[in-house]
């Protein structure tokens, strides 16, 4: 598991239906922050990362918002104009090893 961090969930939808092209387009808007996509064990996506404090049955696109709540809230205020439904989450990355 990673250290805890804050992320802004920018968009959510059906698991395995969130296109990586959309993540790439959003990444271009935030070149200094990591934009990530939750598609845990989808057939066409080899991501083996899950996240704490989220519904694992829902896909999402999120952006790293910082280590502290204050830093994350400041970033949320900047982003709200572009992504009015963005919501803040404290989470950790959990890498899962699958035996085949």
Rosetta blueprint (number, residue, H / E / L):
1 X L
2 X L
3 X L
4 X L
5 X E
6 X E
7 X E
8 X E
9 X E
10 X E
11 X E
12 X E
13 X E
14 X E
15 X L
16 X L
17 X L
18 X L
19 X L
20 X H
21 X H
22 X H
23 X H
24 X H
25 X H
26 X H
27 X H
28 X H
29 X H
30 X L
31 X L
32 X L
33 X L
34 X L
35 X E
36 X E
37 X E
38 X E
39 X L
40 X L
41 X L
42 X L
43 X L
44 X L
45 X L
46 X L
47 X L
48 X L
49 X E
50 X E
51 X E
52 X L
53 X L
54 X L
55 X L
56 X L
57 X L
58 X E
59 X E
60 X E
61 X E
62 X E
63 X E
64 X E
65 X E
66 X E
67 X L
68 X L
69 X H
70 X H
71 X H
72 X H
73 X H
74 X H
75 X H
76 X H
77 X H
78 X H
79 X H
80 X L
81 X L
82 X L
83 X L
84 X L
85 X L
86 X L
87 X E
88 X E
89 X E
90 X E
91 X E
92 X L
93 X E
94 X E
95 X E
96 X L
97 X L
98 X L
99 X L
100 X L
